[in-house]
Amino acid sequence: MQDYGYIPAGDRISWTLQFLKGDWEKVRGYWARREMVDITDSAGETFCARVVVKSYSRLSSFEGKAVEANLELWMV
C-alpha cells in the first residue's frame, strides 16, 4: 500500500443555502461560466474553488424572490 499524503486540490465542501434573487443570479453565473472564485473561510484562509450547483428551487414563501440551493465548492 502506498500513501501519497493529503492533497487539498479536489476537496469538496457542501452546503444548502438560501439566496435572494440578485445574489442567486451571481452564484448561478459562477456555475454557468465555470468561473474560479476566491473563497475566504471563517479562519481567514483564502482558497480558489469552482462553484457547483447540485440542485436548487424557488422558495414559494418569498414569492419567487428567493432560492434555496445545494452547492459544492471544489478546491483547485
ROSE-4610 file (N, C-alpha, C; in Angstrom, 1 decimal, always signed):
// ROSE-4610
residu = [M/M/M/Q/Q/Q/D/D/D/Y/Y/Y/G/G/G/Y/Y/Y/I/I/I/P/P/P/A/A/A/G/G/G/D/D/D/R/R/R/I/I/I/S/S/S/W/W/W/T/T/T/L/L/L/Q/Q/Q/F/F/F/L/L/L/K/K/K/G/G/G/D/D/D/W/W/W/E/E/E/K/K/K/V/V/V/R/R/R/G/G/G/Y/Y/Y/W/W/W/A/A/A/R/R/R/R/R/R/E/E/E/M/M/M/V/V/V/D/D/D/I/I/I/T/T/T/D/D/D/S/S/S/A/A/A/G/G/G/E/E/E/T/T/T/F/F/F/C/C/C/A/A/A/R/R/R/V/V/V/V/V/V/V/V/V/K/K/K/S/S/S/Y/Y/Y/S/S/S/R/R/R/L/L/L/S/S/S/S/S/S/F/F/F/E/E/E/G/G/G/K/K/K/A/A/A/V/V/V/E/E/E/A/A/A/N/N/N/L/L/L/E/E/E/L/L/L/W/W/W/M/M/M/V/V/V]
num = [1/1/1/2/2/2/3/3/3/4/4/4/5/5/5/6/6/6/7/7/7/8/8/8/9/9/9/10/10/10/11/11/11/12/12/12/13/13/13/14/14/14/15/15/15/16/16/16/17/17/17/18/18/18/19/19/19/20/20/20/21/21/21/22/22/22/23/23/23/24/24/24/25/25/25/26/26/26/27/27/27/28/28/28/29/29/29/30/30/30/31/31/31/32/32/32/33/33/33/34/34/34/35/35/35/36/36/36/37/37/37/38/38/38/39/39/39/40/40/40/41/41/41/42/42/42/43/43/43/44/44/44/45/45/45/46/46/46/47/47/47/48/48/48/49/49/49/50/50/50/51/51/51/52/52/52/53/53/53/54/54/54/55/55/55/56/56/56/57/57/57/58/58/58/59/59/59/60/60/60/61/61/61/62/62/62/63/63/63/64/64/64/65/65/65/66/66/66/67/67/67/68/68/68/69/69/69/70/70/70/71/71/71/72/72/72/73/73/73/74/74/74/75/75/75/76/76/76]
x = [+0.8/+0.0/+0.9/+0.5/+1.2/+0.3/+0.9/+0.1/+0.8/+0.0/+0.5/+0.2/-0.2/-0.5/-1.8/-2.0/-3.2/-3.0/-3.9/-3.9/-5.1/-5.0/-6.1/-6.9/-6.2/-6.9/-7.8/-9.1/-10.0/-11.0/-10.6/-11.6/-12.9/-14.0/-15.3/-15.9/-16.6/-17.3/-18.7/-19.7/-21.1/-22.0/-23.0/-23.9/-25.3/-26.3/-27.6/-27.8/-28.0/-28.0/-29.3/-29.7/-30.8/-30.2/-30.7/-30.2/-31.4/-31.3/-32.2/-31.9/-32.9/-32.8/-31.5/-31.1/-29.9/-28.6/-28.5/-27.4/-27.3/-28.5/-28.6/-28.1/-28.5/-28.0/-26.5/-25.9/-24.4/-23.8/-24.3/-23.8/-24.0/-25.2/-25.5/-24.6/-24.3/-23.3/-22.0/-21.5/-20.2/-20.3/-21.4/-21.5/-21.6/-22.5/-22.7/-21.4/-20.7/-19.4/-18.2/-18.4/-17.3/-16.2/-16.5/-15.5/-14.9/-13.6/-12.9/-13.2/-13.5/-13.7/-12.8/-12.4/-11.7/-12.6/-12.4/-13.2/-12.4/-12.9/-12.3/-13.1/-12.5/-13.3/-13.3/-14.0/-14.1/-12.8/-11.8/-10.4/-9.6/-10.1/-9.4/-8.5/-8.6/-7.8/-8.5/-7.8/-8.3/-7.9/-8.8/-8.5/-9.3/-8.9/-9.6/-10.5/-11.7/-12.6/-13.6/-14.2/-15.2/-16.5/-17.5/-18.9/-19.6/-20.2/-21.1/-22.4/-23.5/-24.8/-25.4/-25.7/-26.2/-27.7/-28.4/-29.9/-30.3/-31.4/-32.0/-33.5/-34.2/-35.6/-36.0/-37.0/-37.5/-38.3/-38.2/-39.0/-40.3/-41.4/-42.7/-43.1/-42.6/-42.9/-42.3/-41.4/-40.8/-41.3/-42.4/-43.0/-42.0/-41.1/-40.1/-38.9/-38.8/-37.7/-36.5/-36.6/-35.5/-35.4/-34.2/-33.9/-33.1/-33.4/-32.6/-31.8/-30.5/-29.7/-28.7/-28.5/-27.5/-26.2/-25.1/-23.9/-22.7/-21.8/-20.5/-19.4/-18.4/-17.2/-16.1/-15.5/-14.4/-13.1/-12.3/-11.0/-10.1/-9.3/-8.4/-7.0]
y = [-1.2/+0.0/+1.2/+2.2/+3.5/+4.6/+5.5/+6.7/+7.9/+8.6/+9.8/+11.0/+10.9/+12.1/+12.8/+13.9/+14.7/+15.7/+15.7/+16.7/+17.5/+18.8/+19.7/+19.9/+19.9/+20.1/+18.9/+19.1/+18.1/+17.9/+18.6/+18.6/+19.2/+18.8/+19.4/+19.8/+20.9/+21.4/+21.6/+21.1/+21.2/+22.0/+22.7/+23.5/+23.5/+23.7/+24.1/+25.5/+26.4/+27.9/+28.5/+29.6/+30.4/+31.7/+32.2/+33.4/+34.2/+35.6/+36.4/+36.4/+36.8/+36.6/+37.2/+38.4/+39.0/+38.3/+37.8/+37.1/+35.7/+35.1/+33.8/+33.9/+35.0/+35.2/+35.3/+35.9/+36.0/+34.6/+33.8/+32.5/+31.6/+31.6/+30.8/+31.2/+32.4/+32.9/+32.2/+32.1/+31.5/+30.0/+29.4/+28.0/+27.9/+28.7/+28.6/+28.9/+29.9/+30.2/+29.4/+28.5/+27.7/+28.6/+29.7/+30.6/+30.1/+30.4/+30.1/+31.3/+31.1/+32.2/+32.0/+33.2/+33.1/+33.1/+32.1/+31.9/+32.2/+32.9/+33.2/+32.5/+31.5/+30.8/+31.6/+31.0/+31.7/+31.9/+31.1/+31.3/+32.3/+32.9/+33.9/+33.3/+32.0/+31.3/+31.5/+31.8/+32.0/+30.9/+30.4/+29.4/+29.6/+29.0/+29.1/+27.9/+28.1/+27.0/+27.2/+26.2/+26.2/+25.9/+26.7/+26.6/+25.5/+24.5/+23.5/+23.5/+23.8/+23.7/+22.3/+21.7/+20.3/+20.3/+21.3/+21.4/+22.8/+23.3/+24.5/+24.5/+25.3/+25.5/+26.9/+27.5/+28.8/+28.6/+29.5/+29.4/+30.1/+29.4/+29.9/+31.0/+30.8/+31.7/+33.1/+33.3/+34.6/+35.0/+34.5/+34.8/+34.8/+33.8/+33.7/+34.6/+35.3/+36.3/+35.7/+34.4/+33.8/+32.3/+31.8/+30.4/+29.7/+28.4/+27.5/+26.6/+26.5/+25.7/+24.8/+23.7/+22.8/+23.0/+23.5/+23.8/+23.0/+22.9/+22.4/+23.3/+23.5/+24.2/+23.1/+23.1/+22.2/+23.0/+22.6/+23.3/+22.9/+23.9/+23.6/+24.0]
z = [+0.0/+0.0/+0.0/-0.8/-0.8/-0.3/+0.4/+0.9/+0.3/-0.6/-1.3/-0.5/+0.7/+1.6/+1.2/+1.9/+1.7/+0.6/-0.4/-1.5/-1.4/-1.0/-0.8/-2.1/-3.3/-4.6/-4.8/-5.0/-5.2/-4.0/-2.9/-1.7/-2.1/-1.5/-1.8/-0.4/-0.5/+0.7/+0.2/+1.0/+0.6/+1.5/+1.0/+1.8/+1.1/+2.0/+1.5/+2.0/+1.0/+1.4/+0.7/+1.3/+0.7/+0.2/-1.0/-1.6/-2.0/-1.9/-2.6/-4.1/-4.9/-6.3/-6.9/-6.6/-7.1/-6.8/-5.5/-5.1/-5.8/-6.0/-6.6/-8.1/-8.8/-10.2/-10.2/-9.3/-9.2/-9.0/-8.1/-7.8/-9.0/-9.6/-10.8/-11.9/-12.1/-13.1/-12.9/-11.7/-11.5/-12.0/-11.7/-12.1/-13.6/-14.2/-15.7/-16.5/-16.0/-16.7/-16.2/-15.3/-14.7/-14.2/-13.6/-13.1/-11.8/-11.7/-10.4/-9.5/-8.2/-7.3/-6.1/-5.5/-4.3/-3.1/-2.2/-1.0/+0.2/+1.2/+2.4/+3.5/+4.2/+5.3/+6.6/+7.6/+8.9/+9.6/+9.2/+9.9/+9.1/+8.1/+7.3/+6.2/+6.0/+5.0/+3.6/+2.6/+1.3/+0.3/-0.4/-1.4/-2.7/-3.7/-5.0/-5.2/-5.7/-5.8/-7.0/-7.5/-8.5/-7.8/-8.2/-7.6/-8.5/-7.8/-8.5/-7.8/-8.6/-8.1/-8.3/-7.2/-7.3/-7.5/-6.9/-7.1/-6.6/-7.0/-6.5/-6.7/-5.9/-6.0/-5.5/-6.1/-5.7/-4.4/-3.5/-2.2/-2.4/-2.3/-2.6/-1.5/-0.3/+0.8/+0.5/-0.5/-0.8/-2.2/-2.7/-4.0/-5.1/-5.1/-6.2/-6.1/-5.0/-4.9/-4.1/-3.8/-3.1/-3.6/-3.4/-3.9/-2.8/-2.7/-1.9/-2.8/-2.5/-3.4/-2.6/-3.2/-2.7/-3.5/-2.9/-3.6/-3.1/-4.0/-3.6/-4.1/-3.3/-3.7/-4.0/-5.1/-5.4/-5.4/-4.4/-4.3/-5.4/-5.9/-7.0/-6.6]
